[in-house]
Amino acid sequence: MKKVQTTCNYCAIDCNLDFYVEDNRIVKTVPTKGYPVNDGFSSGA
């Protein structure tokens, strides 16, 4: 499984998210721990 970091653009906060990808499909999405904007939290995940 591969982890891909991305930024959510749903609102102006721009939280960072980790997508876990397997066989070219996203199987899990979690907020990025340690990212200064959201530090493991998000309103949509």
N, C-alpha and C positions, 0 to 999 in steps of 0.2 A: 504494500500500500504506500502511496506517495502523498506527501503533504504539500499543498499549494496555498501560499498566503495571498490574500486579496483584500481589498477594501470595499466595504459596503457603501453604496452611494444612495441608500434609501433616504437618509436625512443629512443634515449639514455636519453632523458629528464625525462622520467617516471612520467608523469602527473598523478594526482589522479582524479578519476572520480566517480560519484555517479550514480549507477543504481537504478532506481525505478522499483520494481518488484511487479506484481499483478498476482495472479493465476499461479505462476511459470513462468511468461513471463516478459521479460524486456519491459517496456512500455515507458521509458524515460531515457535518459543518459545526464548528465550535468557535467561540470567540478566542482570539489570540491572547494567551497569558503573557503578561509582561509588556504588552504594547502600551505606550504611554497614554494614548487617548482613552482606551476602554479597559485595559488591564484584565482581560478575561470575562468581561461582561458585555452584553448587548441587549437591546430591547426586543430584537427579533429572533434571537437564537435560544 
